Amino acid sequence: ALGAFTLRRLSRPLRRLAARMQAYAAGQADAAPQPPRDEVAQIEQAFVQMTERIERQADRERTQAAAHREAIAGVAHDLRTPLTALHGQLEALLVQAGAQGAAADDRQARPLQAALAQSERLRQLSQQLFELAALQSATEVAQRERFRIDELVADAVGKFVQLAPQPD
């Protein structure tokens, strides 16, 4: 009985440390450690200090990630207005070049069409950047769902068949 009591008393700090580690792994905060009396208590105190450093670092990373998402959303939003205005002006110039006649139309229309295509590409990229920022800020996790690949292919083919030119 004395041996069991002694063993239990000696292993109590280890059980307490194991319980703290399990609580931390489960995401639960626990009470502050007692001042170190022996080596096990010193290990326990070192563990608590380590968990506090990890939590501070995780908070900093969450803050930085939020700031990064906000910056991306801001840049994407700020790009949309001037790009839309530029695209509208290019479209107006293309219409104006078409109204001037066939000779001027061919000389001016090609560069304007190229600029208009690049402008549209920039608009799409800024839209994708904006959508990326929105997806990163979403707290919901996408749900995986099983589907039949043959049904997906049939739907895709069905949509494109309607767009295909019909033979004469």
Biotite code that builds the C-alpha atoms (Angstrom):
import biotite.structure as struc

atoms = struc.array([
    struc.Atom([0.000, 0.000, 0.000], chain_id="A", res_id=1, res_name="ALA", atom_name="CA", element="C"),
    struc.Atom([2.859, 2.353, 0.843], chain_id="A", res_id=2, res_name="LEU", atom_name="CA", element="C"),
    struc.Atom([4.500, 1.616, -2.513], chain_id="A", res_id=3, res_name="GLY", atom_name="CA", element="C"),
    struc.Atom([1.271, 2.287, -4.397], chain_id="A", res_id=4, res_name="ALA", atom_name="CA", element="C"),
    struc.Atom([0.757, 5.547, -2.494], chain_id="A", res_id=5, res_name="PHE", atom_name="CA", element="C"),
    struc.Atom([4.326, 6.659, -3.216], chain_id="A", res_id=6, res_name="THR", atom_name="CA", element="C"),
    struc.Atom([4.061, 5.751, -6.906], chain_id="A", res_id=7, res_name="LEU", atom_name="CA", element="C"),
    struc.Atom([0.754, 7.585, -7.221], chain_id="A", res_id=8, res_name="ARG", atom_name="CA", element="C"),
    struc.Atom([2.174, 10.667, -5.494], chain_id="A", res_id=9, res_name="ARG", atom_name="CA", element="C"),
    struc.Atom([5.271, 10.667, -7.701], chain_id="A", res_id=10, res_name="LEU", atom_name="CA", element="C"),
    struc.Atom([3.303, 10.221, -10.921], chain_id="A", res_id=11, res_name="SER", atom_name="CA", element="C"),
    struc.Atom([0.656, 12.866, -10.098], chain_id="A", res_id=12, res_name="ARG", atom_name="CA", element="C"),
    struc.Atom([2.625, 15.742, -11.748], chain_id="A", res_id=13, res_name="PRO", atom_name="CA", element="C"),
    struc.Atom([3.012, 13.639, -14.900], chain_id="A", res_id=14, res_name="LEU", atom_name="CA", element="C"),
    struc.Atom([-0.727, 12.900, -14.989], chain_id="A", res_id=15, res_name="ARG", atom_name="CA", element="C"),
    struc.Atom([-1.445, 16.608, -14.466], chain_id="A", res_id=16, res_name="ARG", atom_name="CA", element="C"),
    struc.Atom([0.912, 17.522, -17.337], chain_id="A", res_id=17, res_name="LEU", atom_name="CA", element="C"),
    struc.Atom([-0.677, 14.869, -19.571], chain_id="A", res_id=18, res_name="ALA", atom_name="CA", element="C"),
    struc.Atom([-4.122, 16.273, -18.752], chain_id="A", res_id=19, res_name="ALA", atom_name="CA", element="C"),
    struc.Atom([-2.968, 19.802, -19.653], chain_id="A", res_id=20, res_name="ARG", atom_name="CA", element="C"),
    struc.Atom([-1.578, 18.565, -22.960], chain_id="A", res_id=21, res_name="MET", atom_name="CA", element="C"),
    struc.Atom([-4.818, 16.747, -23.759], chain_id="A", res_id=22, res_name="GLN", atom_name="CA", element="C"),
    struc.Atom([-6.837, 19.842, -22.858], chain_id="A", res_id=23, res_name="ALA", atom_name="CA", element="C"),
    struc.Atom([-4.667, 21.972, -25.145], chain_id="A", res_id=24, res_name="TYR", atom_name="CA", element="C"),
    struc.Atom([-5.016, 19.459, -27.981], chain_id="A", res_id=25, res_name="ALA", atom_name="CA", element="C"),
    struc.Atom([-8.795, 19.634, -27.524], chain_id="A", res_id=26, res_name="ALA", atom_name="CA", element="C"),
    struc.Atom([-8.656, 23.446, -27.718], chain_id="A", res_id=27, res_name="GLY", atom_name="CA", element="C"),
    struc.Atom([-9.496, 24.055, -24.083], chain_id="A", res_id=28, res_name="GLN", atom_name="CA", element="C"),
    struc.Atom([-7.694, 26.596, -21.958], chain_id="A", res_id=29, res_name="ALA", atom_name="CA", element="C"),
    struc.Atom([-6.754, 25.542, -18.476], chain_id="A", res_id=30, res_name="ASP", atom_name="CA", element="C"),
    struc.Atom([-5.634, 27.198, -15.243], chain_id="A", res_id=31, res_name="ALA", atom_name="CA", element="C"),
    struc.Atom([-2.203, 28.714, -14.779], chain_id="A", res_id=32, res_name="ALA", atom_name="CA", element="C"),
    struc.Atom([0.530, 26.311, -13.684], chain_id="A", res_id=33, res_name="PRO", atom_name="CA", element="C"),
    struc.Atom([1.768, 26.149, -10.146], chain_id="A", res_id=34, res_name="GLN", atom_name="CA", element="C"),
    struc.Atom([5.301, 27.384, -9.409], chain_id="A", res_id=35, res_name="PRO", atom_name="CA", element="C"),
    struc.Atom([7.880, 24.721, -10.265], chain_id="A", res_id=36, res_name="PRO", atom_name="CA", element="C"),
    struc.Atom([8.810, 22.435, -7.380], chain_id="A", res_id=37, res_name="ARG", atom_name="CA", element="C"),
    struc.Atom([10.542, 19.681, -9.307], chain_id="A", res_id=38, res_name="ASP", atom_name="CA", element="C"),
    struc.Atom([11.619, 18.738, -12.827], chain_id="A", res_id=39, res_name="GLU", atom_name="CA", element="C"),
    struc.Atom([8.151, 17.661, -13.903], chain_id="A", res_id=40, res_name="VAL", atom_name="CA", element="C"),
    struc.Atom([6.671, 20.966, -12.743], chain_id="A", res_id=41, res_name="ALA", atom_name="CA", element="C"),
    struc.Atom([9.379, 22.790, -14.707], chain_id="A", res_id=42, res_name="GLN", atom_name="CA", element="C"),
    struc.Atom([8.420, 20.795, -17.795], chain_id="A", res_id=43, res_name="ILE", atom_name="CA", element="C"),
    struc.Atom([4.794, 21.697, -17.174], chain_id="A", res_id=44, res_name="GLU", atom_name="CA", element="C"),
    struc.Atom([5.661, 25.380, -16.904], chain_id="A", res_id=45, res_name="GLN", atom_name="CA", element="C"),
    struc.Atom([7.698, 25.191, -20.126], chain_id="A", res_id=46, res_name="ALA", atom_name="CA", element="C"),
    struc.Atom([4.717, 23.557, -21.856], chain_id="A", res_id=47, res_name="PHE", atom_name="CA", element="C"),
    struc.Atom([2.397, 26.344, -20.734], chain_id="A", res_id=48, res_name="VAL", atom_name="CA", element="C"),
    struc.Atom([4.819, 28.985, -21.979], chain_id="A", res_id=49, res_name="GLN", atom_name="CA", element="C"),
    struc.Atom([5.111, 27.182, -25.296], chain_id="A", res_id=50, res_name="MET", atom_name="CA", element="C"),
    struc.Atom([1.327, 27.017, -25.708], chain_id="A", res_id=51, res_name="THR", atom_name="CA", element="C"),
    struc.Atom([1.046, 30.737, -24.978], chain_id="A", res_id=52, res_name="GLU", atom_name="CA", element="C"),
    struc.Atom([3.670, 31.507, -27.652], chain_id="A", res_id=53, res_name="ARG", atom_name="CA", element="C"),
    struc.Atom([1.843, 29.273, -30.136], chain_id="A", res_id=54, res_name="ILE", atom_name="CA", element="C"),
    struc.Atom([-1.461, 31.015, -29.422], chain_id="A", res_id=55, res_name="GLU", atom_name="CA", element="C"),
    struc.Atom([0.100, 34.476, -29.857], chain_id="A", res_id=56, res_name="ARG", atom_name="CA", element="C"),
    struc.Atom([1.670, 33.411, -33.140], chain_id="A", res_id=57, res_name="GLN", atom_name="CA", element="C"),
    struc.Atom([-1.624, 31.946, -34.377], chain_id="A", res_id=58, res_name="ALA", atom_name="CA", element="C"),
    struc.Atom([-3.394, 35.223, -33.503], chain_id="A", res_id=59, res_name="ASP", atom_name="CA", element="C"),
    struc.Atom([-0.762, 37.213, -35.418], chain_id="A", res_id=60, res_name="ARG", atom_name="CA", element="C"),
    struc.Atom([-1.141, 34.930, -38.440], chain_id="A", res_id=61, res_name="GLU", atom_name="CA", element="C"),
    struc.Atom([-4.936, 35.262, -38.396], chain_id="A", res_id=62, res_name="ARG", atom_name="CA", element="C"),
    struc.Atom([-4.596, 39.052, -38.219], chain_id="A", res_id=63, res_name="THR", atom_name="CA", element="C"),
    struc.Atom([-2.109, 39.108, -41.097], chain_id="A", res_id=64, res_name="GLN", atom_name="CA", element="C"),
    struc.Atom([-4.290, 36.819, -43.219], chain_id="A", res_id=65, res_name="ALA", atom_name="CA", element="C"),
    struc.Atom([-7.307, 39.061, -42.634], chain_id="A", res_id=66, res_name="ALA", atom_name="CA", element="C"),
    struc.Atom([-5.288, 42.148, -43.576], chain_id="A", res_id=67, res_name="ALA", atom_name="CA", element="C"),
    struc.Atom([-4.036, 40.377, -46.710], chain_id="A", res_id=68, res_name="HIS", atom_name="CA", element="C"),
    struc.Atom([-7.567, 39.413, -47.777], chain_id="A", res_id=69, res_name="ARG", atom_name="CA", element="C"),
    struc.Atom([-8.769, 42.953, -47.143], chain_id="A", res_id=70, res_name="GLU", atom_name="CA", element="C"),
    struc.Atom([-5.914, 44.406, -49.211], chain_id="A", res_id=71, res_name="ALA", atom_name="CA", element="C"),
    struc.Atom([-6.645, 42.076, -52.139], chain_id="A", res_id=72, res_name="ILE", atom_name="CA", element="C"),
    struc.Atom([-10.348, 42.931, -52.018], chain_id="A", res_id=73, res_name="ALA", atom_name="CA", element="C"),
    struc.Atom([-9.523, 46.647, -51.893], chain_id="A", res_id=74, res_name="GLY", atom_name="CA", element="C"),
    struc.Atom([-7.166, 46.470, -54.868], chain_id="A", res_id=75, res_name="VAL", atom_name="CA", element="C"),
    struc.Atom([-9.651, 44.443, -56.892], chain_id="A", res_id=76, res_name="ALA", atom_name="CA", element="C"),
    struc.Atom([-12.455, 46.853, -56.074], chain_id="A", res_id=77, res_name="HIS", atom_name="CA", element="C"),
    struc.Atom([-10.332, 49.914, -56.866], chain_id="A", res_id=78, res_name="ASP", atom_name="CA", element="C"),
    struc.Atom([-9.326, 48.442, -60.237], chain_id="A", res_id=79, res_name="LEU", atom_name="CA", element="C"),
    struc.Atom([-12.862, 47.718, -61.363], chain_id="A", res_id=80, res_name="ARG", atom_name="CA", element="C"),
    struc.Atom([-14.030, 51.331, -61.803], chain_id="A", res_id=81, res_name="THR", atom_name="CA", element="C"),
    struc.Atom([-11.156, 52.655, -63.972], chain_id="A", res_id=82, res_name="PRO", atom_name="CA", element="C"),
    struc.Atom([-11.068, 49.455, -66.010], chain_id="A", res_id=83, res_name="LEU", atom_name="CA", element="C"),
    struc.Atom([-14.792, 49.717, -66.724], chain_id="A", res_id=84, res_name="THR", atom_name="CA", element="C"),
    struc.Atom([-14.381, 53.353, -67.744], chain_id="A", res_id=85, res_name="ALA", atom_name="CA", element="C"),
    struc.Atom([-11.428, 52.495, -69.993], chain_id="A", res_id=86, res_name="LEU", atom_name="CA", element="C"),
    struc.Atom([-13.366, 49.651, -71.584], chain_id="A", res_id=87, res_name="HIS", atom_name="CA", element="C"),
    struc.Atom([-16.327, 51.954, -72.260], chain_id="A", res_id=88, res_name="GLY", atom_name="CA", element="C"),
    struc.Atom([-14.095, 54.572, -73.869], chain_id="A", res_id=89, res_name="GLN", atom_name="CA", element="C"),
    struc.Atom([-12.471, 51.962, -76.101], chain_id="A", res_id=90, res_name="LEU", atom_name="CA", element="C"),
    struc.Atom([-15.892, 50.711, -77.182], chain_id="A", res_id=91, res_name="GLU", atom_name="CA", element="C"),
    struc.Atom([-16.933, 54.295, -77.986], chain_id="A", res_id=92, res_name="ALA", atom_name="CA", element="C"),
    struc.Atom([-13.786, 54.832, -80.056], chain_id="A", res_id=93, res_name="LEU", atom_name="CA", element="C"),
    struc.Atom([-14.426, 51.593, -81.943], chain_id="A", res_id=94, res_name="LEU", atom_name="CA", element="C"),
    struc.Atom([-17.995, 52.646, -82.740], chain_id="A", res_id=95, res_name="VAL", atom_name="CA", element="C"),
    struc.Atom([-16.739, 56.091, -83.796], chain_id="A", res_id=96, res_name="GLN", atom_name="CA", element="C"),
    struc.Atom([-14.083, 54.526, -86.053], chain_id="A", res_id=97, res_name="ALA", atom_name="CA", element="C"),
    struc.Atom([-16.761, 52.356, -87.677], chain_id="A", res_id=98, res_name="GLY", atom_name="CA", element="C"),
    struc.Atom([-18.888, 55.432, -88.381], chain_id="A", res_id=99, res_name="ALA", atom_name="CA", element="C"),
    struc.Atom([-16.063, 57.204, -90.218], chain_id="A", res_id=100, res_name="GLN", atom_name="CA", element="C"),
    struc.Atom([-15.996, 54.871, -93.185], chain_id="A", res_id=101, res_name="GLY", atom_name="CA", element="C"),
    struc.Atom([-14.408, 51.720, -94.549], chain_id="A", res_id=102, res_name="ALA", atom_name="CA", element="C"),
    struc.Atom([-10.856, 53.058, -95.112], chain_id="A", res_id=103, res_name="ALA", atom_name="CA", element="C"),
    struc.Atom([-10.525, 54.573, -91.653], chain_id="A", res_id=104, res_name="ALA", atom_name="CA", element="C"),
    struc.Atom([-12.417, 51.646, -90.187], chain_id="A", res_id=105, res_name="ASP", atom_name="CA", element="C"),
    struc.Atom([-9.773, 49.052, -91.108], chain_id="A", res_id=106, res_name="ASP", atom_name="CA", element="C"),
    struc.Atom([-6.787, 51.172, -89.975], chain_id="A", res_id=107, res_name="ARG", atom_name="CA", element="C"),
    struc.Atom([-8.265, 52.175, -86.630], chain_id="A", res_id=108, res_name="GLN", atom_name="CA", element="C"),
    struc.Atom([-10.483, 49.214, -85.854], chain_id="A", res_id=109, res_name="ALA", atom_name="CA", element="C"),
    struc.Atom([-7.742, 46.596, -85.514], chain_id="A", res_id=110, res_name="ARG", atom_name="CA", element="C"),
    struc.Atom([-5.718, 48.359, -82.800], chain_id="A", res_id=111, res_name="PRO", atom_name="CA", element="C"),
    struc.Atom([-8.940, 49.374, -81.034], chain_id="A", res_id=112, res_name="LEU", atom_name="CA", element="C"),
    struc.Atom([-10.237, 45.800, -81.131], chain_id="A", res_id=113, res_name="GLN", atom_name="CA", element="C"),
    struc.Atom([-6.928, 44.538, -79.708], chain_id="A", res_id=114, res_name="ALA", atom_name="CA", element="C"),
    struc.Atom([-7.028, 47.167, -76.951], chain_id="A", res_id=115, res_name="ALA", atom_name="CA", element="C"),
    struc.Atom([-10.650, 46.301, -76.257], chain_id="A", res_id=116, res_name="LEU", atom_name="CA", element="C"),
    struc.Atom([-9.775, 42.597, -75.965], chain_id="A", res_id=117, res_name="ALA", atom_name="CA", element="C"),
    struc.Atom([-6.964, 43.382, -73.534], chain_id="A", res_id=118, res_name="GLN", atom_name="CA", element="C"),
    struc.Atom([-9.249, 45.660, -71.572], chain_id="A", res_id=119, res_name="SER", atom_name="CA", element="C"),
    struc.Atom([-11.815, 42.868, -71.288], chain_id="A", res_id=120, res_name="GLU", atom_name="CA", element="C"),
    struc.Atom([-9.086, 40.484, -70.121], chain_id="A", res_id=121, res_name="ARG", atom_name="CA", element="C"),
    struc.Atom([-8.048, 42.968, -67.417], chain_id="A", res_id=122, res_name="LEU", atom_name="CA", element="C"),
    struc.Atom([-11.662, 43.320, -66.317], chain_id="A", res_id=123, res_name="ARG", atom_name="CA", element="C"),
    struc.Atom([-11.984, 39.549, -66.034], chain_id="A", res_id=124, res_name="GLN", atom_name="CA", element="C"),
    struc.Atom([-8.749, 39.292, -64.041], chain_id="A", res_id=125, res_name="LEU", atom_name="CA", element="C"),
    struc.Atom([-9.859, 42.007, -61.623], chain_id="A", res_id=126, res_name="SER", atom_name="CA", element="C"),
    struc.Atom([-13.208, 40.224, -61.230], chain_id="A", res_id=127, res_name="GLN", atom_name="CA", element="C"),
    struc.Atom([-11.417, 36.950, -60.486], chain_id="A", res_id=128, res_name="GLN", atom_name="CA", element="C"),
    struc.Atom([-9.208, 38.730, -57.942], chain_id="A", res_id=129, res_name="LEU", atom_name="CA", element="C"),
    struc.Atom([-12.300, 40.167, -56.286], chain_id="A", res_id=130, res_name="PHE", atom_name="CA", element="C"),
    struc.Atom([-13.956, 36.737, -56.211], chain_id="A", res_id=131, res_name="GLU", atom_name="CA", element="C"),
    struc.Atom([-10.792, 35.184, -54.762], chain_id="A", res_id=132, res_name="LEU", atom_name="CA", element="C"),
    struc.Atom([-10.820, 37.697, -51.928], chain_id="A", res_id=133, res_name="ALA", atom_name="CA", element="C"),
    struc.Atom([-14.487, 36.937, -51.285], chain_id="A", res_id=134, res_name="ALA", atom_name="CA", element="C"),
    struc.Atom([-13.814, 33.197, -51.240], chain_id="A", res_id=135, res_name="LEU", atom_name="CA", element="C"),
    struc.Atom([-10.879, 33.600, -48.854], chain_id="A", res_id=136, res_name="GLN", atom_name="CA", element="C"),
    struc.Atom([-12.961, 35.635, -46.445], chain_id="A", res_id=137, res_name="SER", atom_name="CA", element="C"),
    struc.Atom([-15.815, 33.140, -46.428], chain_id="A", res_id=138, res_name="ALA", atom_name="CA", element="C"),
    struc.Atom([-16.035, 31.149, -43.240], chain_id="A", res_id=139, res_name="THR", atom_name="CA", element="C"),
    struc.Atom([-18.031, 28.344, -44.809], chain_id="A", res_id=140, res_name="GLU", atom_name="CA", element="C"),
    struc.Atom([-16.177, 25.305, -46.040], chain_id="A", res_id=141, res_name="VAL", atom_name="CA", element="C"),
    struc.Atom([-17.118, 23.851, -49.394], chain_id="A", res_id=142, res_name="ALA", atom_name="CA", element="C"),
    struc.Atom([-19.005, 20.603, -49.110], chain_id="A", res_id=143, res_name="GLN", atom_name="CA", element="C"),
    struc.Atom([-17.864, 17.654, -51.164], chain_id="A", res_id=144, res_name="ARG", atom_name="CA", element="C"),
    struc.Atom([-20.597, 15.826, -52.978], chain_id="A", res_id=145, res_name="GLU", atom_name="CA", element="C"),
    struc.Atom([-20.539, 12.667, -55.033], chain_id="A", res_id=146, res_name="ARG", atom_name="CA", element="C"),
    struc.Atom([-21.829, 12.853, -58.594], chain_id="A", res_id=147, res_name="PHE", atom_name="CA", element="C"),
    struc.Atom([-21.992, 10.663, -61.628], chain_id="A", res_id=148, res_name="ARG", atom_name="CA", element="C"),
    struc.Atom([-19.476, 11.648, -64.279], chain_id="A", res_id=149, res_name="ILE", atom_name="CA", element="C"),
    struc.Atom([-21.687, 10.392, -67.118], chain_id="A", res_id=150, res_name="ASP", atom_name="CA", element="C"),
    struc.Atom([-24.455, 12.793, -66.054], chain_id="A", res_id=151, res_name="GLU", atom_name="CA", element="C"),
    struc.Atom([-21.989, 15.700, -65.896], chain_id="A", res_id=152, res_name="LEU", atom_name="CA", element="C"),
    struc.Atom([-20.658, 14.936, -69.375], chain_id="A", res_id=153, res_name="VAL", atom_name="CA", element="C"),
    struc.Atom([-24.184, 14.545, -70.766], chain_id="A", res_id=154, res_name="ALA", atom_name="CA", element="C"),
    struc.Atom([-25.207, 17.930, -69.318], chain_id="A", res_id=155, res_name="ASP", atom_name="CA", element="C"),
    struc.Atom([-22.106, 19.662, -70.705], chain_id="A", res_id=156, res_name="ALA", atom_name="CA", element="C"),
    struc.Atom([-22.520, 18.119, -74.158], chain_id="A", res_id=157, res_name="VAL", atom_name="CA", element="C"),
    struc.Atom([-26.219, 18.973, -74.144], chain_id="A", res_id=158, res_name="GLY", atom_name="CA", element="C"),
    struc.Atom([-25.482, 22.648, -73.501], chain_id="A", res_id=159, res_name="LYS", atom_name="CA", element="C"),
    struc.Atom([-22.885, 22.873, -76.274], chain_id="A", res_id=160, res_name="PHE", atom_name="CA", element="C"),
    struc.Atom([-24.984, 20.968, -78.811], chain_id="A", res_id=161, res_name="VAL", atom_name="CA", element="C"),
    struc.Atom([-27.569, 23.728, -78.625], chain_id="A", res_id=162, res_name="GLN", atom_name="CA", element="C"),
    struc.Atom([-24.895, 26.328, -79.425], chain_id="A", res_id=163, res_name="LEU", atom_name="CA", element="C"),
    struc.Atom([-23.359, 24.386, -82.325], chain_id="A", res_id=164, res_name="ALA", atom_name="CA", element="C"),
    struc.Atom([-24.353, 25.451, -85.849], chain_id="A", res_id=165, res_name="PRO", atom_name="CA", element="C"),
    struc.Atom([-26.852, 23.089, -87.449], chain_id="A", res_id=166, res_name="GLN", atom_name="CA", element="C"),
    struc.Atom([-25.840, 21.442, -90.750], chain_id="A", res_id=167, res_name="PRO", atom_name="CA", element="C"),
    struc.Atom([-27.790, 22.651, -93.802], chain_id="A", res_id=168, res_name="ASP", atom_name="CA", element="C"),
])
